[in-house]
Amino acid sequence: MNDLRIQRVSFPENSILVEFSDSRAVSIPLTHFPRLQNASPTERNEWHLIGRGLGVHWASLDEDISVENVLLAYSRTKKEAYARASLV
């Protein structure tokens, strides 16, 4: 079983930065999370952890993101970057 937990999130520029309990962090473009992308900065910053860090919830946006969703979105950004690089 994976013990990875989310500790905090922040929103630098047009991305979401997710910090994990093991001190690692990932940055993902907000385009992968349309509700967060369309939300105001105030709405984005009104989050709380759920399931002891297994996910994040935004009540006003009716949005939940799990550790699994974060890692999946992050892997998609890497695949997209690789695909762009191989076209050059």
C-alpha positions in Angstrom: 0.0 0.0 0.0 1.2 3.5 -0.9 1.7 5.8 2.1 2.1 8.9 0.0 0.0 11.8 1.4 -0.6 15.4 0.3 0.6 18.0 2.8 -0.3 21.2 1.0 -1.1 22.8 -2.3 -0.4 26.2 -3.8 -0.9 27.9 -7.1 2.2 29.6 -8.6 1.4 31.2 -12.0 -0.8 28.9 -14.0 -0.1 25.7 -12.2 -0.9 23.7 -9.1 2.0 22.8 -6.9 1.3 19.7 -4.7 3.7 18.9 -1.8 3.8 15.4 -0.4 4.6 14.0 3.0 7.9 12.6 1.7 9.1 16.1 0.9 8.6 15.6 -2.9 6.5 18.0 -4.9 5.0 18.1 -8.4 3.9 21.1 -10.5 1.0 20.5 -13.0 -0.5 23.1 -15.4 -4.0 24.1 -14.3 -5.3 23.0 -17.7 -5.4 19.5 -16.3 -7.9 20.7 -13.7 -10.5 22.9 -15.4 -12.5 23.7 -12.3 -9.4 25.0 -10.6 -8.3 26.8 -13.7 -11.6 28.7 -14.0 -11.8 29.4 -10.2 -10.7 32.7 -8.6 -7.5 32.8 -6.6 -9.6 33.0 -3.4 -11.6 29.9 -4.4 -8.4 28.0 -5.2 -6.9 28.8 -1.8 -10.0 27.6 0.1 -8.9 23.9 0.2 -8.7 21.3 2.9 -7.1 17.9 3.1 -9.4 14.8 3.1 -8.7 11.3 4.1 -5.6 12.3 6.1 -4.0 13.7 3.0 -5.2 11.1 0.5 -6.9 14.0 -1.3 -7.8 17.7 -1.4 -11.3 19.1 -1.4 -12.6 22.5 -2.5 -16.1 22.9 -1.1 -17.1 26.0 -3.0 -16.0 24.4 -6.3 -17.3 20.9 -5.5 -13.8 19.6 -6.5 -11.8 16.7 -5.1 -8.3 15.6 -6.2 -6.7 12.5 -4.9 -3.0 11.6 -4.7 -3.7 9.2 -7.6 -5.3 12.0 -9.7 -2.3 14.2 -9.0 0.2 11.6 -10.1 -1.8 10.7 -13.2 -2.0 14.3 -14.3 1.7 14.7 -13.6 2.6 11.7 -15.7 0.5 13.1 -18.5 2.4 16.3 -18.5 5.7 14.4 -18.8 4.3 12.3 -21.7 3.2 15.5 -23.5 6.6 17.1 -23.0 8.3 14.0 -24.4 6.0 13.9 -27.4 6.8 17.6 -28.2 10.5 17.0 -27.8 10.5 14.0 -30.1 8.8 16.0 -32.9 11.7 18.4 -33.1 
